[in-house]
């Protein structure tokens, strides 16, 4: 009798603990809260902010931050930003900095190397791979892992490095 009560309690505890921890992982809907809006005048970026602004000309988002395990067993993260273009011009690319903390090495310069026509959004078809086995990016991988496990997006910041307008 005591054994069955302990087994039942153990099963309940394991299920409860696993559901509590499962809810703490970073989910795609959390990433939807992260966006960076910019206003553009005459092909020049004049203002950008992480706060909501009315009718921004550019919106940068971080829709992809997911853990993967490579075929050789190495852990990694796929990371990609997107750019929504409402400037009135076509873009041929952009560079976006995504910071995951305040320390050196806790940022990623994301290259968006595709044509983004007016009123379109870039894709996540090409993403950045942050591997755990590359020593030079170890701080970035560790930080991504901490953010993913805690589901804490408060340290993720986006800024626009470069915007390339298509030549007419």
MINU-105120 format. One line per 3 residues: number of its first residue (from 1); their letters; for each residue x, z, y of N, C-alpha, C, CB. Coordinates in Angstrom, 1 decimal. Glycine has a CB too. Example, Ala and Ser with C-alpha at 12.3 -4.5 7.8 and 13.67 -1.06 7.14 Angstrom:
REM MINU-105120
1	as	13.2/7.8/-5.7/12.3/7.8/-4.5/13.2/7.8/-3.3/11.3/9.0/-4.5 | 12.8/7.1/-2.2/13.7/7.1/-1.1/12.9/7.9/0.0/14.1/5.7/-0.6
REM end
This chain:
REM MINU-105120
1	xxx	0.8/0.0/-1.2/0.0/0.0/0.0/0.9/0.0/1.3/-0.9/1.2/0.0 | 1.8/0.9/1.3/2.8/1.0/2.4/3.5/-0.3/2.5/3.7/2.2/2.2 | 3.9/-0.9/1.4/4.7/-2.1/1.4/3.9/-3.3/2.1/5.1/-2.5/0.0
4	xxx	2.6/-3.3/1.7/1.8/-4.4/2.3/1.5/-4.2/3.8/0.4/-4.5/1.5 | 1.4/-2.9/4.2/1.2/-2.7/5.6/2.5/-3.0/6.4/0.9/-1.2/5.9 | 3.7/-2.7/5.8/4.9/-3.1/6.5/5.1/-4.6/6.5/6.1/-2.4/5.7
7	xxx	4.7/-5.3/5.4/4.8/-6.7/5.4/3.9/-7.3/6.4/4.4/-7.2/4.0 | 2.7/-6.8/6.5/1.7/-7.3/7.5/2.2/-7.0/8.9/0.3/-6.6/7.3 | 2.8/-5.9/9.2/3.3/-5.5/10.5/4.5/-6.4/10.8/3.7/-4.1/10.5
10	xxx	5.4/-6.7/9.8/6.5/-7.5/10.0/6.1/-8.9/10.3/7.4/-7.5/8.8 | 5.2/-9.4/9.6/4.7/-10.8/9.9/4.1/-10.9/11.3/3.6/-11.2/8.8 | 3.3/-9.9/11.6/2.7/-9.9/13.0/3.7/-9.9/14.0/1.7/-8.7/13.1
13	xxx	4.7/-9.0/13.9/5.8/-8.9/14.8/6.6/-10.2/15.0/6.8/-7.8/14.4 | 6.9/-10.8/13.9/7.7/-12.1/13.9/6.8/-13.2/14.6/8.0/-12.6/12.5 | 5.6/-13.3/14.3/4.7/-14.3/14.9/4.6/-14.0/16.4/3.3/-14.3/14.3
16	xxx	4.4/-12.7/16.8/4.2/-12.4/18.2/5.5/-12.7/18.9/3.9/-10.9/18.3 | 6.7/-12.2/18.4/7.9/-12.5/19.0/8.3/-13.9/19.2/9.1/-11.8/18.3 | 8.0/-14.7/18.1/8.3/-16.1/18.2/7.4/-16.8/19.2/8.2/-16.8/16.8
19	xxx	6.2/-16.4/19.4/5.3/-17.1/20.4/5.7/-16.7/21.8/3.8/-16.7/20.1 | 6.2/-15.4/21.9/6.6/-15.0/23.2/7.9/-15.7/23.7/6.9/-13.4/23.2 | 8.8/-15.9/22.7/10.0/-16.6/23.1/9.7/-18.1/23.2/11.1/-16.4/22.0
22	xxx	8.8/-18.7/22.5/8.5/-20.1/22.6/8.0/-20.4/24.0/7.5/-20.5/21.5 | 7.3/-19.5/24.6/6.7/-19.8/25.9/7.8/-19.7/27.0/5.7/-18.7/26.2 | 9.0/-19.2/26.7/10.0/-19.1/27.7/10.9/-20.3/27.8/10.8/-17.9/27.4
25	xxx	10.8/-21.3/26.8/11.6/-22.5/26.9/11.0/-23.4/28.0/11.6/-23.2/25.6 | 11.9/-24.1/28.6/11.6/-25.1/29.7/10.7/-26.2/29.1/12.8/-25.6/30.4 | 9.6/-26.4/29.7/8.6/-27.4/29.3/8.5/-28.5/30.4/7.3/-26.8/29.0
28	xxx	8.1/-29.7/30.0/8.1/-30.8/31.0/7.2/-30.4/32.2/7.5/-32.0/30.3 | 6.1/-29.7/32.0/5.2/-29.4/33.1/5.9/-28.5/34.2/4.0/-28.6/32.6 | 6.9/-27.7/33.8/7.7/-26.9/34.7/8.5/-27.9/35.6/8.6/-25.9/34.0
31	xxx	9.0/-28.9/35.1/9.8/-29.9/35.9/9.0/-30.6/36.9/10.5/-30.9/34.9 | 7.7/-30.7/36.7/6.8/-31.4/37.7/6.8/-30.7/39.0/5.4/-31.5/37.1 | 7.1/-29.4/39.0/7.2/-28.6/40.2/8.4/-29.0/41.1/7.2/-27.1/39.9
34	xxx	9.4/-29.6/40.6/10.6/-29.9/41.3/10.5/-31.3/41.9/11.8/-29.8/40.4 | 10.5/-31.4/43.2/10.6/-32.7/43.9/11.2/-32.5/45.3/9.1/-33.3/44.0 | 11.7/-33.7/45.7/12.5/-33.7/47.0/11.9/-34.9/47.7/14.0/-33.8/46.7
37	xxx	11.4/-34.7/48.9/10.8/-35.8/49.7/11.7/-36.1/50.9/9.4/-35.4/50.1 | 11.7/-37.4/51.2/12.4/-37.9/52.4/11.6/-38.9/53.3/13.7/-38.7/51.9 | 11.9/-38.8/54.5/11.3/-39.8/55.5/12.4/-40.8/55.9/10.7/-39.1/56.7
40	xxx	12.0/-42.1/56.0/13.0/-43.1/56.3/12.5/-43.9/57.5/13.1/-44.1/55.1 | 13.4/-44.2/58.4/13.1/-45.1/59.6/14.2/-46.2/59.6/13.1/-44.3/60.9 | 13.7/-47.4/59.7/14.6/-48.6/59.8/15.8/-48.5/58.8/15.2/-48.6/61.2
43	xxx	15.5/-48.3/57.5/16.4/-48.3/56.4/17.4/-47.1/56.5/17.1/-49.6/56.3 | 17.1/-46.1/57.3/17.9/-44.9/57.4/17.1/-43.7/57.0/18.6/-44.8/58.8 | 17.7/-42.8/56.2/17.0/-41.6/55.8/17.2/-40.6/57.0/17.6/-41.0/54.5
46	xxx	16.1/-40.2/57.6/16.2/-39.3/58.7/15.9/-37.8/58.4/15.2/-39.8/59.8 | 15.2/-37.6/57.3/14.8/-36.2/57.0/14.5/-36.1/55.5/13.7/-35.7/57.8 | 15.0/-35.0/54.9/14.7/-34.7/53.5/14.5/-33.2/53.3/15.8/-35.3/52.5
49	xxx	13.6/-32.9/52.3/13.4/-31.5/52.1/12.8/-31.3/50.7/12.4/-30.9/53.1 | 13.0/-30.1/50.2/12.5/-29.7/48.9/11.1/-29.2/49.0/13.4/-28.6/48.2 | 10.6/-29.0/50.3/9.2/-28.6/50.5/8.3/-29.8/50.5/9.1/-27.8/51.9
52	xxx	7.0/-29.6/50.3/6.0/-30.7/50.4/5.9/-31.2/51.8/4.7/-30.2/49.8 | 6.0/-32.5/51.9/5.7/-33.1/53.2/4.6/-34.2/53.0/7.0/-33.7/53.8 | 4.0/-34.5/54.1/2.9/-35.5/54.1/3.5/-36.9/54.0/2.0/-35.3/55.3
55	xxx	3.0/-37.7/53.1/3.4/-39.1/52.9/4.9/-39.3/53.0/2.7/-39.9/53.9 | 5.7/-38.8/52.2/7.1/-39.1/52.2/7.4/-40.5/51.8/7.9/-38.1/51.3 | 8.4/-41.1/52.3/8.8/-42.5/52.0/9.5/-42.5/50.6/9.6/-43.1/53.1
58	xxx	10.2/-41.5/50.3/10.9/-41.4/49.0/10.6/-40.0/48.4/12.5/-41.5/49.2 | 10.4/-40.0/47.1/10.2/-38.8/46.3/11.1/-38.8/45.1/8.7/-38.6/45.9 | 12.0/-37.8/45.1/12.9/-37.7/44.0/12.4/-36.6/43.1/14.4/-37.4/44.4
61	xxx	12.3/-36.9/41.8/11.9/-35.9/40.8/12.9/-35.7/39.7/10.5/-36.3/40.3 | 12.7/-34.7/38.9/13.6/-34.4/37.7/12.7/-34.3/36.5/14.5/-33.1/37.9 | 12.2/-35.5/36.0/11.3/-35.4/34.8/11.9/-35.2/33.5/10.5/-36.7/34.8
64	xxx	13.3/-35.4/33.4/13.9/-35.3/32.1/15.1/-34.3/32.1/14.4/-36.7/31.7 | 14.9/-33.2/31.4/15.9/-32.2/31.1/15.6/-31.7/29.7/16.0/-31.1/32.2 | 16.1/-32.3/28.7/15.8/-32.0/27.3/17.0/-31.8/26.4/14.8/-33.0/26.7
67	xxx	16.9/-30.8/25.6/18.0/-30.6/24.6/17.9/-31.5/23.4/18.1/-29.1/24.1 | 19.1/-32.0/23.0/19.1/-32.8/21.8/20.3/-32.4/20.9/19.2/-34.3/22.1 | 20.2/-32.8/19.7/21.4/-32.6/18.8/21.8/-34.0/18.3/21.0/-31.6/17.5
70	xxx	23.1/-34.3/18.6/23.6/-35.6/18.2/23.8/-35.7/16.7/24.9/-35.8/19.0 | 24.0/-36.9/16.2/24.1/-37.1/14.8/25.3/-36.4/14.2/24.3/-38.6/14.5 | 26.3/-36.0/15.0/27.5/-35.3/14.5/27.3/-33.8/14.6/28.7/-35.7/15.2
73	xxx	26.1/-33.3/15.0/25.8/-31.9/15.1/26.0/-31.3/16.5/26.5/-31.2/14.1 | 26.6/-32.1/17.4/26.9/-31.5/18.8/25.7/-31.4/19.6/27.9/-32.5/19.5 | 25.5/-30.3/20.3/24.4/-30.0/21.1/24.6/-30.7/22.5/24.1/-28.5/21.3
76	xxx	23.5/-31.2/23.1/23.7/-31.9/24.4/22.3/-31.8/25.1/24.1/-33.3/24.2 | 22.3/-32.2/26.4/21.1/-32.3/27.2/21.1/-33.7/27.7/21.1/-31.2/28.3 | 19.9/-34.3/27.7/19.6/-35.5/28.4/19.0/-35.1/29.8/18.7/-36.5/27.6
79	xxx	19.5/-35.7/30.8/19.1/-35.4/32.2/18.9/-36.7/33.0/20.1/-34.4/32.9 | 17.8/-36.8/33.7/17.6/-38.0/34.5/16.6/-37.6/35.6/17.1/-39.2/33.7 | 16.9/-38.2/36.8/16.0/-38.1/38.0/15.3/-39.4/38.2/16.8/-37.7/39.2
82	xxx	14.2/-39.4/38.9/13.5/-40.7/39.2/13.3/-40.7/40.7/12.1/-40.8/38.5 | 13.2/-41.9/41.2/13.0/-42.1/42.7/11.7/-42.9/42.9/14.2/-42.8/43.3 | 10.7/-42.4/43.6/9.5/-43.1/44.0/9.7/-43.7/45.3/8.3/-42.2/43.9
85	xxx	9.6/-45.0/45.4/9.9/-45.8/46.6/8.6/-46.2/47.4/10.7/-47.1/46.3 | 8.4/-45.6/48.5/7.3/-45.9/49.4/7.9/-46.3/50.8/6.3/-44.7/49.6 | 9.1/-46.9/50.9/9.8/-47.1/52.1/9.3/-48.4/52.8/11.2/-47.2/51.9
88	xxx	8.7/-49.3/52.0/8.3/-50.6/52.6/9.4/-51.7/52.2/8.1/-50.6/54.1 | 10.5/-51.2/51.6/11.6/-52.1/51.2/11.9/-51.9/49.8/12.9/-51.7/52.1 | 12.5/-52.9/49.2/13.0/-52.8/47.8/14.4/-52.1/47.8/13.1/-54.2/47.1
91	xxx	14.6/-51.3/46.8/15.9/-50.6/46.6/16.6/-51.2/45.4/15.7/-49.1/46.5 | 17.9/-51.2/45.5/18.7/-51.7/44.3/19.4/-50.5/43.6/19.7/-52.7/44.8 | 19.2/-49.3/44.1/19.8/-48.2/43.5/19.9/-46.9/44.4/21.2/-48.5/42.9
94	xxx	20.3/-45.9/43.8/20.5/-44.6/44.5/21.4/-43.7/43.8/19.1/-44.0/44.8 | 21.9/-42.7/44.5/22.6/-41.6/43.9/22.0/-40.3/44.3/24.2/-41.6/44.3 | 21.7/-39.4/43.4/21.0/-38.2/43.6/21.9/-37.0/43.1/19.6/-38.2/43.0
97	xxx	22.0/-36.0/43.8/22.7/-34.8/43.3/21.7/-33.8/42.9/23.7/-34.2/44.4 | 21.8/-33.3/41.6/21.0/-32.3/41.1/21.9/-31.0/40.8/20.2/-32.7/39.8 | 21.6/-30.0/41.6/22.4/-28.7/41.4/21.6/-27.8/40.5/22.7/-28.1/42.8
100	xxx	22.3/-27.1/39.6/21.6/-26.2/38.7/22.1/-24.8/39.0/21.9/-26.6/37.3 | 22.9/-24.6/40.0/23.4/-23.3/40.3/24.3/-23.4/41.5/24.1/-22.6/39.2 | 24.9/-22.3/41.9/25.8/-22.3/43.1/27.2/-22.4/42.8/25.5/-21.0/43.8
103	xxx	27.6/-22.3/41.6/29.0/-22.3/41.2/29.6/-23.8/41.1/29.2/-21.6/39.8 | 30.9/-23.9/41.3/31.5/-25.3/41.1/31.2/-25.8/39.7/33.0/-25.3/41.4 | 30.9/-27.0/39.6/30.7/-27.6/38.3/29.3/-27.5/37.7/31.6/-27.0/37.3
106	xxx	28.4/-26.9/38.5/27.0/-26.7/38.1/26.1/-27.7/38.7/26.5/-25.3/38.4 | 26.6/-28.9/38.9/25.8/-30.0/39.5/26.1/-31.3/38.7/26.1/-30.2/41.0 | 25.1/-32.3/38.9/25.3/-33.6/38.3/24.9/-34.6/39.3/24.4/-33.7/37.0
109	xxx	25.8/-35.6/39.5/25.4/-36.7/40.4/24.8/-37.8/39.5/26.7/-37.3/41.1 | 23.5/-38.0/39.7/22.7/-38.9/38.9/22.7/-40.3/39.6/21.2/-38.4/38.7 | 23.0/-41.3/38.8/23.0/-42.6/39.3/21.8/-43.3/38.8/24.3/-43.4/38.9
112	xxx	21.0/-43.8/39.8/19.8/-44.6/39.5/20.2/-46.1/39.8/18.5/-44.2/40.3 | 20.5/-46.8/38.7/21.1/-48.1/38.9/20.1/-49.2/38.4/22.4/-48.3/38.1 | 19.0/-49.2/39.0/18.0/-50.2/38.7/17.2/-50.6/40.0/17.0/-49.8/37.6
115	xxx	16.6/-51.8/40.0/15.9/-52.2/41.2/14.6/-51.4/41.2/15.5/-53.7/41.1 | 14.2/-50.8/42.4/13.0/-50.1/42.6/12.2/-50.8/43.7/13.3/-48.6/42.9 | 11.2/-51.5/43.3/10.4/-52.2/44.3/9.6/-51.3/45.1/9.6/-53.3/43.6
118	xxx	9.1/-51.7/46.2/8.2/-51.0/47.0/6.9/-50.5/46.2/7.7/-51.8/48.3 | 6.6/-49.3/46.3/5.5/-48.6/45.6/5.7/-48.5/44.1/4.2/-49.4/45.9 | 6.9/-48.4/43.7/7.2/-48.2/42.3/8.2/-47.0/42.1/7.9/-49.5/41.7
121	xxx	8.3/-46.6/40.9/9.2/-45.5/40.6/10.2/-45.9/39.5/8.3/-44.3/40.0 | 11.4/-45.4/39.7/12.5/-45.8/38.7/12.1/-45.2/37.4/13.8/-45.3/39.2 | 12.8/-45.6/36.3/12.5/-45.2/35.0/13.5/-44.1/34.5/12.5/-46.4/34.0
124	xxx	13.3/-43.6/33.4/14.2/-42.6/32.8/14.9/-43.3/31.5/13.6/-41.3/32.4 | 14.8/-44.6/31.5/15.4/-45.3/30.3/16.9/-45.1/30.1/15.1/-46.8/30.5 | 17.6/-45.0/31.2/19.0/-44.7/31.2/19.2/-43.3/31.7/19.9/-45.7/32.0
127	xxx	19.7/-42.4/30.9/19.8/-41.0/31.3/21.3/-40.5/31.1/18.9/-40.1/30.5 | 21.6/-39.4/31.7/22.9/-38.8/31.6/22.9/-37.9/30.4/23.3/-38.0/32.9 | 24.0/-37.9/29.6/24.2/-37.0/28.4/25.2/-36.0/28.8/24.6/-37.9/27.2
130	xxx	24.8/-34.7/28.7/25.7/-33.6/29.0/26.0/-32.9/27.7/25.1/-32.6/30.1 | 27.2/-33.1/27.1/27.5/-32.6/25.8/28.2/-31.3/25.9/28.5/-33.6/25.1 | 28.0/-30.5/24.8/28.6/-29.1/24.8/30.0/-29.2/24.4/27.8/-28.3/23.8
133	xxx	30.5/-30.3/23.8/31.9/-30.3/23.3/32.9/-31.0/24.3/31.9/-31.1/22.0 | 32.5/-31.2/25.5/33.4/-31.8/26.5/33.8/-30.7/27.5/32.7/-33.0/27.3 | 35.0/-30.2/27.4/35.5/-29.0/28.2/35.2/-29.1/29.7/36.9/-28.8/27.9
136	xxx	35.4/-30.3/30.3/35.4/-30.4/31.7/33.9/-30.1/32.2/35.9/-31.7/32.2 | 32.9/-30.4/31.4/31.5/-30.2/31.8/30.9/-29.0/31.1/30.7/-31.4/31.5 | 31.7/-28.1/30.6/31.2/-26.9/29.9/30.4/-26.0/30.8/32.4/-26.1/29.3
139	xxx	30.8/-25.8/32.1/30.0/-25.0/33.0/28.6/-25.6/33.2/30.7/-24.8/34.3 | 28.5/-26.9/33.3/27.3/-27.5/33.5/26.4/-27.4/32.3/27.5/-29.0/33.9 | 27.0/-27.6/31.1/26.2/-27.5/29.9/25.7/-26.1/29.7/27.1/-27.9/28.7
142	xxx	26.5/-25.1/30.0/26.1/-23.7/29.8/25.0/-23.3/30.8/27.3/-22.7/30.1 | 25.1/-23.9/32.0/24.0/-23.6/33.0/22.7/-24.3/32.6/24.5/-24.1/34.4 | 22.8/-25.5/32.1/21.6/-26.2/31.6/20.9/-25.4/30.5/21.9/-27.6/31.2
145	xxx	21.8/-24.9/29.6/21.3/-24.2/28.4/20.6/-22.9/28.9/22.4/-23.8/27.5 | 21.2/-22.2/29.9/20.5/-21.0/30.4/19.2/-21.3/31.1/21.5/-20.3/31.5 | 19.1/-22.3/31.9/17.9/-22.7/32.5/16.9/-23.1/31.5/18.1/-23.9/33.5
148	xxx	17.3/-23.9/30.5/16.3/-24.3/29.4/15.8/-23.1/28.7/17.0/-25.3/28.5 | 16.6/-22.2/28.3/16.2/-21.0/27.5/15.3/-20.1/28.3/17.4/-20.3/26.9 | 15.6/-19.9/29.6/14.9/-19.0/30.4/13.6/-19.6/31.1/15.8/-18.4/31.5
151	xxx	13.6/-20.9/31.1/12.6/-21.7/31.8/12.5/-21.3/33.3/11.2/-21.4/31.2 | 13.7/-21.0/33.9/13.8/-20.6/35.3/14.3/-21.8/36.1/14.7/-19.4/35.5 | 13.4/-22.5/36.8/13.7/-23.6/37.6/14.1/-23.3/39.0/12.6/-24.6/37.6
154	xxx	14.1/-22.0/39.4/14.4/-21.6/40.8/15.7/-22.1/41.3/14.2/-20.2/40.9 | 16.7/-22.3/40.4/18.1/-22.6/40.9/18.3/-24.2/40.9/19.1/-22.0/40.0 | 17.3/-24.9/40.5/17.4/-26.4/40.5/17.1/-26.9/41.9/16.5/-27.0/39.4
157	xxx	18.1/-27.6/42.4/17.9/-28.2/43.8/18.3/-29.7/43.7/18.8/-27.5/44.8 | 17.6/-30.5/44.5/17.9/-32.0/44.5/18.2/-32.4/45.9/16.6/-32.8/44.0 | 19.2/-33.3/46.0/19.5/-33.9/47.3/19.8/-35.4/47.1/20.7/-33.2/48.0
160	xxx	19.7/-36.2/48.1/19.9/-37.6/48.0/21.3/-37.9/48.5/18.8/-38.4/48.8 | 22.2/-38.4/47.7/23.6/-38.8/48.1/23.6/-40.1/48.8/24.5/-38.8/46.9 | 23.0/-41.1/48.2/23.1/-42.5/48.7/21.8/-43.3/48.3/24.4/-43.2/48.1
163	xxx	21.4/-44.1/49.2/20.3/-45.0/49.0/20.7/-46.4/49.3/19.1/-44.6/49.9 | 20.5/-47.3/48.3/21.0/-48.7/48.5/19.8/-49.6/48.6/21.9/-49.2/47.3 | 19.6/-50.2/49.8/18.5/-51.1/50.1/18.9/-52.5/49.6/18.2/-51.1/51.6
166	xxx	18.0/-53.2/49.0/18.2/-54.6/48.6/18.5/-55.5/49.7/17.0/-55.1/47.7 | 19.5/-56.4/49.6/19.8/-57.3/50.6/18.7/-58.4/50.7/21.1/-58.0/50.4 | 18.3/-58.8/51.9/17.2/-59.8/52.0/17.7/-61.2/51.8/16.6/-59.7/53.3
REM end
